Structures are given as structure tokens and as C-alpha cells.
Amino acid sequence: MKRLSIFVSGNGTNLQRIAEYFKDNHDVEIVNVVCNNPKAYAIERAKKLGIPVRMVTKAEFSSADFIEEMAGLKLDLIVLAGFLWKIPAGLIEAYPRHIVNIHPALLPKYGGKGFYGEHVHEAVVAAKEAFSGITIHYVNEIYDSGEIILQAYTTLDQKETPDSLAAKIHQLEQAYFPVTIQQLLFWS
């Protein structure tokens, strides 16, 4: 049995897609959802999906107790699905090459602190880029700089808006993230 923990901060659409993707796979268990935002709609999604939610404060998140708690879950992979906090070095050390993130742009461009959600799409459109996409990568100590696992591309139209680009990016996330997680769990 492969065991996942999914970290979220917001709406939770990728959480829901991942859970639905693995719903009938008896070899994968989503052990919990870790959330840092008590107002995140992802909490409601997790409850509806029957997945336990572990709320975490900033102080707890970098504590040895939290890292030990996570290690006790015997996870095969930690998945960041719209999680906005930097992962502490202790957790990265406990799970080397076993923490993955999805970023809504083609790294290394438009990555780093402050580049998330609509901020990324606004910057890409303002720069009149011809392409954008998603990057799934391993997490290291520096925002959005871990080894790239997969990138998927989309073109930008001349009349592209941040909202229309966000919709294209969301489609790529929904299509590629669960499949990539499955490959990491079983073929890496």
C-alpha cells in the first residue's frame, strides 16, 4: 500500500482530483490532508472525501514534533497541492525526493516567493509570453527550484487574460498531476 499526505492552503481542486483519481485504487491511500488555512475550502472537500484533516500552525510546522508525526505516518510521498508555506529543512531531510509540488508556470521563470496563483498568470500575460504551463518538481530548501519531474505546455492567445490562462493551467494540472503522482509512487 502506497501512502500519501496532501498539503493544501486553498480551494482544493487538485486535492479533489487526486482523491478521485485514486478512489478505486486499493494500492494507494491518502492518509491525511495537512492544511495551514482554517478558511480553506479544501477542508470541506477533504471531509466530503472522508480524508482526515490535520490543521497546522506556523509554529508547529517547523517543529521536530510535527516532523516526527509525519514520519510516523510512514508516507511514500508528500504532495503539495496549492500549499503556500515554505517546507522546513527538517521535513525535506526526512523525505528527500519524496515531496513534490505543482507550480502554475514553466519554471524556472515565474517561480519563487510570491509567485503563486493569479500572481503568476498576471506576470506571464504582462510579459506577453507565447507559452506557459505547469511544472511538477521535487521540493528542496529554495522555493520552486527543486529538480523538475514534468512540464506541460499551453500556448497563449493574443487576447489572453490572467483568468483565461488560469483556466488553461487548471486543465493541465487536472490532467497531469494525478498521473505523475502515480508514476512517482510505482515507477520511481
WOWOCOR-V655565 format. One record per backbone hydrogen bond with DSSP energy under -0.5 kcal/mol. NH is the residue of the N-H (numbers start at 0). CO is the residue of the C=O. E is the energy in kcal/mol with one decimal. If there is no record, write none. Layout:
nh->NH co->CO e->E
nh->NH co->CO e->E
//
This chain:
nh->1 co->26 e->-3.5
nh->3 co->28 e->-2.8
nh->4 co->76 e->-1.6
nh->5 co->31 e->-2.0
nh->6 co->4 e->-0.5
nh->6 co->78 e->-3.0
nh->7 co->33 e->-2.7
nh->8 co->81 e->-0.8
nh->15 co->11 e->-2.5
nh->16 co->12 e->-2.3
nh->17 co->13 e->-2.6
nh->18 co->14 e->-2.6
nh->19 co->15 e->-2.6
nh->20 co->16 e->-2.4
nh->21 co->17 e->-2.0
nh->22 co->18 e->-0.6
nh->22 co->19 e->-0.7
nh->24 co->21 e->-1.6
nh->25 co->23 e->-0.9
nh->27 co->24 e->-1.4
nh->28 co->1 e->-2.9
nh->30 co->3 e->-2.5
nh->30 co->28 e->-1.0
nh->31 co->3 e->-0.9
nh->32 co->51 e->-2.4
nh->33 co->5 e->-2.2
nh->34 co->32 e->-0.5
nh->34 co->53 e->-2.1
nh->35 co->7 e->-1.2
nh->39 co->36 e->-2.1
nh->41 co->9 e->-2.4
nh->42 co->39 e->-1.3
nh->43 co->40 e->-0.5
nh->44 co->40 e->-1.9
nh->45 co->41 e->-2.7
nh->46 co->42 e->-2.3
nh->47 co->43 e->-2.5
nh->48 co->44 e->-1.9
nh->49 co->45 e->-0.6
nh->49 co->46 e->-1.1
nh->50 co->45 e->-2.8
nh->51 co->49 e->-0.5
nh->53 co->32 e->-3.6
nh->54 co->52 e->-0.6
nh->55 co->34 e->-2.3
nh->60 co->56 e->-2.4
nh->61 co->57 e->-1.0
nh->62 co->59 e->-2.0
nh->66 co->62 e->-1.9
nh->67 co->63 e->-2.5
nh->68 co->64 e->-2.5
nh->69 co->65 e->-2.7
nh->70 co->66 e->-2.4
nh->71 co->67 e->-2.0
nh->72 co->68 e->-0.6
nh->72 co->69 e->-1.3
nh->73 co->70 e->-1.6
nh->75 co->2 e->-3.0
nh->76 co->2 e->-1.5
nh->77 co->97 e->-2.7
nh->78 co->4 e->-2.9
nh->78 co->76 e->-0.5
nh->79 co->77 e->-0.5
nh->79 co->99 e->-3.3
nh->80 co->6 e->-2.7
nh->80 co->78 e->-0.7
nh->83 co->81 e->-0.5
nh->90 co->87 e->-0.8
nh->91 co->87 e->-1.9
nh->92 co->88 e->-2.8
nh->93 co->89 e->-1.6
nh->94 co->90 e->-1.6
nh->95 co->92 e->-0.6
nh->97 co->94 e->-1.9
nh->99 co->77 e->-2.6
nh->100 co->136 e->-2.7
nh->101 co->79 e->-0.9
nh->102 co->134 e->-2.9
nh->104 co->102 e->-0.9
nh->106 co->104 e->-1.2
nh->108 co->105 e->-1.1
nh->110 co->107 e->-0.8
nh->114 co->111 e->-2.1
nh->115 co->113 e->-1.1
nh->118 co->115 e->-1.6
nh->119 co->115 e->-0.6
nh->119 co->116 e->-1.0
nh->120 co->116 e->-1.3
nh->121 co->117 e->-2.8
nh->122 co->118 e->-1.8
nh->123 co->119 e->-2.4
nh->124 co->120 e->-2.4
nh->125 co->121 e->-2.4
nh->126 co->122 e->-1.7
nh->127 co->124 e->-1.5
nh->128 co->123 e->-1.8
nh->131 co->153 e->-2.3
nh->133 co->151 e->-2.2
nh->134 co->102 e->-2.3
nh->135 co->149 e->-3.0
nh->136 co->100 e->-2.3
nh->136 co->134 e->-0.5
nh->137 co->146 e->-2.7
nh->138 co->98 e->-2.3
nh->144 co->141 e->-1.7
nh->148 co->135 e->-3.0
nh->149 co->135 e->-1.9
nh->151 co->133 e->-1.5
nh->153 co->131 e->-2.5
nh->155 co->129 e->-2.4
nh->159 co->156 e->-1.7
nh->164 co->160 e->-2.6
nh->165 co->161 e->-2.3
nh->166 co->162 e->-1.8
nh->167 co->163 e->-1.6
nh->168 co->164 e->-2.7
nh->169 co->165 e->-2.5
nh->170 co->166 e->-1.7
nh->171 co->167 e->-1.8
nh->172 co->168 e->-2.6
nh->173 co->169 e->-2.6
nh->174 co->170 e->-1.9
nh->175 co->171 e->-2.8
nh->176 co->172 e->-2.2
nh->179 co->175 e->-2.4
nh->180 co->176 e->-2.4
nh->181 co->177 e->-2.4
nh->182 co->178 e->-2.2
nh->183 co->179 e->-2.5
nh->184 co->180 e->-2.3
nh->185 co->181 e->-2.1
nh->186 co->182 e->-2.9
nh->187 co->183 e->-0.6
//
